[in-house]
């Protein structure tokens, strides 16, 4: 069960399992092959998902959000349910479909230029 995303996870009664899809360069850094799952206690927000993701994969700290300001890095975007959530407040609730695990939270590498 080593390295498995569901290995030995104990969830509380208010925990939610959020599916997160990372861009290829962050999957490589985190040494994962595909979608990852993180447990969230309480309300599912961008902040709670990213906090859980960085706690589980410490090598991602500072790659998605700035270490000091905790703001999203400029060339990353957040999507859920076909909506761009990149400019939403970090503590705004994520859509119910993401909070329930039915839909993933996507972190996408943005493309610069025109």
C-alpha positions in Angstrom: 0.0 0.0 0.0 3.1 2.3 0.0 2.5 5.4 -2.0 -1.2 4.7 -2.7 -3.5 7.6 -2.4 -6.0 5.7 -0.2 -3.4 4.1 2.1 -4.3 4.1 5.8 -6.5 7.2 5.6 -8.8 7.8 8.4 -11.5 10.3 7.8 -13.6 12.1 10.4 -17.4 12.5 10.0 -17.0 16.0 8.4 -14.1 15.1 6.1 -14.4 15.3 2.3 -12.2 13.6 -0.2 -11.4 16.1 -2.9 -9.9 14.9 -6.2 -7.2 17.2 -7.6 -5.7 17.2 -11.1 -2.3 18.7 -11.3 -0.4 19.9 -14.4 2.4 17.5 -15.7 5.3 19.4 -14.2 3.7 19.4 -10.7 2.8 15.7 -11.0 6.5 15.0 -11.8 7.6 17.1 -8.8 5.2 15.3 -6.5 6.0 11.9 -8.0 2.4 11.0 -8.8 1.1 9.5 -11.9 -2.3 11.1 -12.2 -5.1 12.5 -10.1 -4.5 12.9 -6.4 -7.0 12.8 -3.5 -6.8 14.9 -0.4 -9.0 14.9 2.8 -10.5 18.2 3.8 -11.9 18.8 7.3 -14.7 21.3 7.3 -15.6 23.4 4.2 -13.9 22.7 0.9 -12.3 26.0 -0.3 -9.3 26.7 -2.5 -7.3 27.4 0.7 -8.3 24.1 2.4 -7.6 22.1 -0.7 -4.2 23.7 -1.3 -3.3 23.4 2.4 -4.1 19.7 2.4 -2.3 19.2 -0.9 0.9 21.0 0.4 0.7 19.0 3.6 0.5 15.7 1.8 3.1 16.7 -0.9 5.5 19.1 0.9 7.6 19.4 -2.3 4.7 21.4 -3.8 5.0 24.2 -1.2 5.7 27.4 -3.0 5.0 26.0 -6.4 1.2 26.7 -6.5 1.1 29.7 -4.1 3.7 32.2 -3.0 5.4 31.2 0.3 4.8 34.6 1.9 1.6 36.0 0.4 -0.1 32.7 -0.3 -1.4 34.1 -3.6 -1.7 31.9 -6.6 1.3 31.8 -8.9 0.8 33.8 -12.1 0.9 31.0 -14.6 -1.4 28.6 -12.7 -5.2 28.7 -12.9 -7.8 26.9 -10.8 -10.9 25.3 -12.5 -13.9 23.4 -11.2 -17.1 22.4 -13.0 -15.9 24.1 -16.2 -15.5 27.4 -14.4 -12.4 29.5 -13.8 -12.1 30.0 -10.1 -8.6 31.6 -10.3 -9.8 35.0 -9.1 -12.3 33.8 -6.5 -11.5 34.5 -2.8 -9.4 31.6 -1.3 -12.0 31.0 1.4 -15.0 30.9 -0.9 -16.7 27.5 -0.9 -15.9 25.3 -3.8 -18.9 24.0 -5.9 -20.8 21.1 -4.2 -19.8 18.7 -7.0 -16.1 19.2 -6.0 -16.8 19.1 -2.3 -18.6 15.8 -2.7 -15.8 14.3 -4.9 -18.0 14.0 -8.0 -15.9 16.6 -9.9 -12.2 17.3 -9.6 -10.5 20.5 -8.7 -8.1 21.3 -11.5 -4.8 23.2 -11.3 -3.9 24.1 -14.8 -0.7 25.6 -16.2 -1.7 28.9 -18.0 -0.3 29.7 -21.5 1.2 33.1 -22.0 1.0 35.0 -25.2 -1.6 35.4 -27.9 
